[in-house]
């Protein structure tokens, strides 16, 4: 009898700016690429799954995650971010985010707290709100219940 590791590694080809490259995809791990300080998800299956759960925004066949979404997924060990061949950890990505937005840590902490309570959050509309908060199970069906 032969035992296999807990996850399966699959090499999938991707095209980005006319450059073909391969990334390994672990079944329980989301892989993203850091492009211009934004996390980009290239796998169409994972894009669809994340979008249905309220993560990111689709732009030109790529799912772009907000910094607080990327930080949360890194924090719960569901996301691996690559910049070139280098893997970016939570602390390194937080430093990148803080250079763009001094409130990045606060936004992440609020986002993490509400996500762990079962709410779905999307980027706010501005006018003093950072997040639209959807009640449990309401994302995609009803309006946001709160603005934070």
Backbone bond lengths (Angstrom), bond angles and torsions (degrees), N, CA, C in turn:
res aa  C-N    CA-C-N  psi(-1)  N-CA   C-N-CA  omega(-1)  CA-C   N-CA-C  phi
1 X - - - 1.440 - - 1.532 108.57 -
2 X 1.319 116.58 136.23 1.459 121.08 -177.59 1.524 109.65 -113.91
3 X 1.338 116.54 135.01 1.460 121.22 179.52 1.518 109.50 -102.32
4 X 1.327 115.56 145.04 1.456 121.82 -179.53 1.526 108.78 -114.72
5 X 1.317 117.05 157.79 1.465 119.12 178.61 1.530 110.44 -63.38
6 X 1.314 115.04 166.24 1.458 121.35 -177.03 1.520 113.77 -67.52
7 X 1.297 117.04 -16.48 1.458 120.09 179.30 1.519 109.23 -131.53
8 X 1.316 115.12 160.53 1.450 121.31 178.29 1.519 108.27 -111.13
9 X 1.302 116.81 134.68 1.454 121.39 177.55 1.521 107.99 -101.77
10 X 1.306 115.64 127.74 1.456 122.47 -179.06 1.524 107.09 -124.49
11 X 1.309 117.86 134.94 1.459 120.90 173.96 1.516 108.71 -94.22
12 X 1.324 115.49 122.98 1.457 120.32 179.54 1.521 109.29 -120.22
13 X 1.336 116.87 137.14 1.467 119.27 178.69 1.531 110.77 -81.65
14 X 1.334 116.50 145.05 1.456 122.65 176.58 1.513 108.92 -135.54
15 X 1.318 115.08 151.25 1.461 121.33 174.66 1.517 107.69 -117.16
16 X 1.313 116.83 129.93 1.456 122.05 176.32 1.516 107.02 -143.64
17 X 1.322 116.33 119.68 1.463 121.97 -177.94 1.528 111.39 52.29
18 X 1.342 115.49 45.99 1.459 123.65 178.45 1.533 114.21 62.51
19 X 1.324 117.24 19.55 1.460 121.64 176.06 1.523 107.46 -113.85
20 X 1.327 115.49 124.79 1.457 119.83 179.26 1.521 108.92 -93.44
21 X 1.323 116.47 130.80 1.453 120.09 175.63 1.514 108.90 -143.85
22 X 1.311 115.66 164.45 1.453 121.80 -178.59 1.519 109.11 -115.56
23 X 1.320 115.02 140.58 1.458 120.29 174.66 1.514 108.09 -127.41
24 X 1.310 116.00 144.52 1.454 119.29 174.60 1.518 108.29 -82.66
25 X 1.303 115.60 140.78 1.456 121.03 -179.41 1.516 107.64 -123.61
26 X 1.327 116.64 117.76 1.449 121.19 175.24 1.516 106.84 -90.50
27 X 1.307 116.81 144.26 1.451 120.29 -171.57 1.522 113.61 -58.57
28 X 1.323 118.79 -35.70 1.456 120.41 -179.23 1.523 112.80 -101.05
29 X 1.298 118.52 4.81 1.452 122.02 -174.92 1.525 110.43 -116.67
30 X 1.324 115.90 131.58 1.457 122.44 176.01 1.522 106.68 -91.26
31 X 1.325 116.69 135.05 1.451 119.27 179.22 1.514 109.37 -115.76
32 X 1.325 114.67 131.49 1.451 121.45 179.53 1.514 110.53 -126.60
33 X 1.315 114.72 162.85 1.453 122.11 178.66 1.522 107.07 -119.93
34 X 1.318 116.64 134.48 1.462 121.12 178.28 1.523 108.69 -87.60
35 X 1.319 115.85 114.79 1.458 122.37 179.27 1.524 107.34 -128.22
36 X 1.327 116.47 119.90 1.464 122.28 -178.35 1.529 111.11 51.35
37 X 1.317 115.61 46.24 1.472 123.54 178.60 1.520 114.15 60.28
38 X 1.327 117.01 24.05 1.464 122.32 174.01 1.517 108.42 -124.05
39 X 1.340 115.80 142.27 1.451 120.23 177.21 1.516 108.93 -85.72
40 X 1.330 115.75 125.21 1.459 122.27 -179.02 1.524 108.04 -115.03
41 X 1.338 115.88 129.50 1.457 122.28 175.81 1.519 106.71 -103.40
42 X 1.338 116.35 124.07 1.461 120.60 -173.73 1.528 113.71 -101.71
43 X 1.311 118.71 -23.64 1.469 122.16 -177.22 1.535 109.58 -72.36
44 X 1.345 117.84 117.71 1.466 120.98 -177.22 1.536 114.05 -58.58
45 X 1.332 117.44 -36.76 1.463 119.95 -179.79 1.526 110.99 -66.49
46 X 1.315 116.08 -43.43 1.459 120.51 179.43 1.521 110.15 -70.37
47 X 1.332 117.27 -36.30 1.466 120.96 176.58 1.523 110.36 -55.51
48 X 1.321 115.57 -50.13 1.461 120.63 -177.86 1.522 111.11 -62.76
49 X 1.320 116.77 -44.28 1.458 121.02 -179.68 1.534 111.35 -61.86
50 X 1.335 116.99 -45.74 1.454 120.85 -179.79 1.525 111.57 -66.68
51 X 1.324 116.24 -41.49 1.469 119.88 -179.10 1.525 110.89 -62.97
52 X 1.318 117.62 -39.28 1.470 121.17 177.84 1.524 111.97 -65.56
53 X 1.325 116.59 -26.50 1.463 121.00 178.81 1.528 112.15 -90.12
54 X 1.335 116.57 2.64 1.455 120.46 175.46 1.511 115.82 92.82
55 X 1.311 118.11 14.87 1.460 121.30 179.37 1.518 110.54 -97.36
56 X 1.327 116.55 139.35 1.451 123.12 168.28 1.514 116.35 68.59
57 X 1.342 113.74 179.00 1.458 123.56 177.84 1.523 108.05 -135.61
58 X 1.331 116.31 136.52 1.461 120.64 178.22 1.526 110.40 -79.21
59 X 1.330 115.77 132.13 1.459 122.91 175.00 1.522 108.09 -142.02
60 X 1.316 117.46 113.97 1.467 122.63 177.38 1.528 112.38 51.56
61 X 1.303 117.00 55.89 1.469 123.97 177.36 1.524 114.19 62.40
62 X 1.319 117.08 20.47 1.462 121.77 175.98 1.520 107.92 -128.52
63 X 1.310 116.38 141.56 1.456 120.87 174.83 1.522 107.46 -95.08
64 X 1.331 116.02 119.83 1.462 122.43 179.93 1.522 107.78 -102.29
65 X 1.327 116.32 121.21 1.458 120.68 178.30 1.523 110.07 -90.93
66 X 1.316 116.47 142.43 1.459 121.52 172.46 1.527 107.58 -71.45
67 X 1.318 116.63 158.83 1.462 120.11 -176.75 1.521 111.92 -60.01
68 X 1.331 118.21 -41.24 1.464 120.08 -179.12 1.523 111.63 -68.04
69 X 1.335 117.58 -29.96 1.466 120.73 176.07 1.528 110.22 -69.81
70 X 1.328 115.86 -44.12 1.461 120.41 178.41 1.524 110.71 -62.43
71 X 1.327 117.01 -44.20 1.461 120.59 178.77 1.525 111.08 -60.49
72 X 1.316 116.78 -42.74 1.463 120.45 179.77 1.529 111.25 -63.04
73 X 1.324 116.72 -46.89 1.464 120.57 -179.34 1.530 111.47 -66.61
74 X 1.330 117.64 -33.80 1.465 120.77 173.04 1.525 110.06 -65.71
75 X 1.327 116.07 -43.38 1.465 121.77 -177.80 1.525 112.10 -60.53
76 X 1.332 116.35 -39.54 1.466 119.36 -178.49 1.541 111.43 -91.81
77 X 1.313 116.75 12.79 1.474 123.49 176.53 1.525 113.56 59.26
78 X 1.314 117.50 35.90 1.462 121.66 175.73 1.523 111.89 -103.35
79 X 1.334 117.83 -11.78 1.463 121.92 -174.01 1.517 110.01 -127.29
80 X 1.322 115.14 139.00 1.456 122.98 169.40 1.521 106.32 -120.44
81 X 1.328 116.67 127.92 1.462 121.37 -179.38 1.526 108.56 -111.28
82 X 1.326 114.68 132.03 1.456 121.34 177.69 1.517 109.69 -113.59
83 X 1.326 115.01 138.99 1.465 121.93 169.13 1.516 104.55 -123.27
84 X 1.330 115.43 102.85 1.452 120.28 -169.99 1.518 107.66 68.67
85 X 1.321 117.13 -125.68 1.468 120.78 177.96 1.520 111.87 -96.34
86 X 1.324 117.36 -4.41 1.458 121.60 -176.04 1.521 111.89 -88.49
87 X 1.320 115.15 138.53 1.453 122.85 175.74 1.532 107.86 -88.69
88 X 1.321 117.39 131.08 1.464 121.58 -179.01 1.522 108.74 -102.28
89 X 1.329 116.61 124.66 1.463 120.04 -179.66 1.535 110.91 -88.97
90 X 1.316 115.42 177.27 1.469 121.51 -176.33 1.526 111.50 -57.22
91 X 1.337 117.23 -50.81 1.466 120.72 -175.98 1.528 112.01 -61.99
92 X 1.320 116.81 -42.02 1.474 120.37 178.93 1.518 110.87 -64.50
93 X 1.334 116.30 -42.40 1.458 118.85 -179.54 1.523 110.82 -68.71
94 X 1.327 117.67 -36.22 1.470 120.59 176.65 1.521 110.51 -60.23
95 X 1.329 117.62 -40.87 1.462 120.70 178.16 1.527 111.38 -63.90
96 X 1.321 116.85 -39.16 1.471 120.88 176.70 1.526 109.61 -62.76
97 X 1.328 116.39 -43.73 1.469 121.41 -178.63 1.525 111.53 -66.01
98 X 1.330 117.11 -39.41 1.465 121.09 -178.45 1.521 111.94 -66.25
99 X 1.337 117.54 -26.52 1.462 120.40 176.18 1.523 110.95 -68.23
100 X 1.333 117.09 -30.93 1.462 121.94 179.95 1.521 111.85 -87.98
101 X 1.339 116.97 -33.53 1.458 121.62 -174.91 1.523 108.15 -146.94
102 X 1.326 116.85 111.53 1.459 121.00 -178.61 1.530 112.75 -61.91
103 X 1.333 117.36 -21.07 1.467 121.82 -179.89 1.527 112.30 -92.54
104 X 1.323 118.50 13.05 1.468 121.72 -175.44 1.526 112.18 -58.28
105 X 1.325 117.97 -42.13 1.466 120.36 -179.44 1.519 110.74 -66.44
106 X 1.319 117.88 -43.38 1.468 121.36 178.84 1.519 110.95 -62.37
107 X 1.332 116.59 -45.13 1.464 120.16 178.65 1.522 111.01 -61.22
108 X 1.341 116.33 -42.05 1.459 119.64 177.75 1.523 110.85 -61.27
109 X 1.322 118.46 -45.00 1.472 121.50 -177.75 1.525 111.68 -63.15
110 X 1.331 116.88 -41.49 1.472 120.66 177.08 1.522 109.60 -65.63
111 X 1.331 116.07 -46.31 1.462 121.53 179.78 1.529 110.45 -58.53
112 X 1.322 116.56 -48.75 1.467 121.27 -179.52 1.528 111.33 -60.11
113 X 1.320 116.78 -44.20 1.459 120.36 -179.17 1.528 111.36 -60.57
114 X 1.325 117.00 -47.74 1.469 120.17 -177.56 1.526 111.87 -71.87
115 X 1.336 117.99 -37.35 1.471 120.73 177.86 1.527 110.74 -63.47
116 X 1.341 116.50 -42.23 1.466 119.17 -179.27 1.530 111.41 -68.48
117 X 1.319 117.24 -19.34 1.470 121.03 175.60 1.533 111.78 -87.03
118 X 1.341 116.68 -0.37 1.457 120.65 174.87 1.516 115.76 98.84
119 X 1.317 118.06 2.72 1.464 120.96 178.42 1.524 110.53 -83.33
120 X 1.323 116.41 155.18 1.458 122.46 172.70 1.518 107.03 -106.05
121 X 1.330 116.20 133.64 1.457 121.41 -177.98 1.515 110.51 -121.44
122 X 1.312 114.98 141.66 1.462 122.03 172.82 1.521 107.21 -127.04
123 X 1.318 115.72 163.94 1.454 121.63 178.50 1.527 109.86 -56.18
124 X 1.331 117.10 143.35 1.465 121.67 -179.01 1.514 112.35 -72.67
125 X 1.305 115.54 171.96 1.461 122.50 -179.43 1.519 111.89 -87.60
126 X 1.309 118.11 -2.42 1.459 120.35 -171.20 1.515 108.08 93.02
127 X 1.304 117.84 -152.10 1.466 121.81 179.74 1.532 111.06 52.05
128 X 1.340 116.73 35.14 1.455 120.83 176.88 1.515 115.15 90.20
129 X 1.330 118.92 0.50 1.467 119.52 178.35 1.530 109.64 -109.39
130 X 1.319 115.01 138.02 1.461 120.43 178.09 1.517 111.92 -96.22
131 X 1.357 116.74 -28.39 1.455 120.61 -175.38 1.520 111.79 -137.31
132 X 1.325 114.55 146.54 1.466 122.32 163.26 1.516 105.07 -99.17
133 X 1.318 116.82 128.61 1.461 121.08 -175.92 1.521 108.56 -113.90
134 X 1.333 114.98 123.06 1.457 122.08 179.57 1.518 108.97 -100.03
135 X 1.329 115.58 137.88 1.462 120.36 178.00 1.523 109.46 -61.80
136 X 1.297 115.40 159.82 1.464 121.44 -178.46 1.527 110.00 -56.16
137 X 1.332 116.18 121.98 1.460 121.99 178.22 1.517 115.13 82.11
138 X 1.335 118.37 -0.31 1.465 121.17 -176.82 1.525 114.54 -95.01
139 X 1.316 118.95 -10.82 1.460 119.91 -175.29 1.523 110.22 -61.68
140 X 1.316 115.66 130.81 1.450 121.88 179.29 1.516 113.50 86.04
141 X 1.319 117.59 -10.20 1.459 121.19 -178.56 1.521 112.87 -115.43
142 X 1.329 117.25 -33.94 1.460 121.99 -177.48 1.516 109.95 -131.59
143 X 1.320 114.53 168.47 1.462 121.14 177.11 1.529 109.66 -68.36
144 X 1.314 115.77 161.54 1.469 120.39 175.85 1.530 108.74 -61.84
145 X 1.317 114.97 139.02 1.458 120.44 -177.74 1.532 111.09 -82.93
146 X 1.340 116.87 -34.54 1.460 121.43 -177.78 1.509 110.61 -134.60
147 X 1.324 115.18 155.82 1.464 122.81 167.30 1.514 106.43 -116.74
148 X 1.322 116.45 129.59 1.463 120.41 -178.14 1.520 108.39 -117.13
